[in-house]
Amino acid sequence: MTLTMYEMYPDRWTAEHDERTRTTERPRRRARRTHRVDPQIIVALEQLRSAGK
């Protein structure tokens, strides 16, 4: 399973930008990086399957 993490902060952070963000704009989301995520339950199931073979 591959998930993309998102960064919720703008490139620049100023008081002016902060005011607009709070009143009219939604925070911009941009992909930060993609990496593999294996929930622990899936890892445990795969280990049980491989041990049973």
Secondary structure as the mmCIF struct_conf table of DSSP 4:
data_model
#
loop_
_struct_conf.conf_type_id
_struct_conf.id
_struct_conf.beg_label_comp_id
_struct_conf.beg_label_asym_id
_struct_conf.beg_label_seq_id
_struct_conf.end_label_comp_id
_struct_conf.end_label_asym_id
_struct_conf.end_label_seq_id
STRN STRN1 THR A 2 GLU A 7
BEND BEND1 TYR A 9 TYR A 9
BEND BEND2 ASP A 11 ARG A 12
HELX_RH_AL_P HELX_RH_AL_P1 ALA A 15 THR A 23
TURN_TY1_P TURN_TY1_P1 THR A 24 THR A 24
HELX_LH_PP_P HELX_LH_PP_P1 ARG A 26 ARG A 28
STRN STRN2 ARG A 30 ARG A 36
HELX_RH_AL_P HELX_RH_AL_P2 GLN A 40 GLY A 52
#
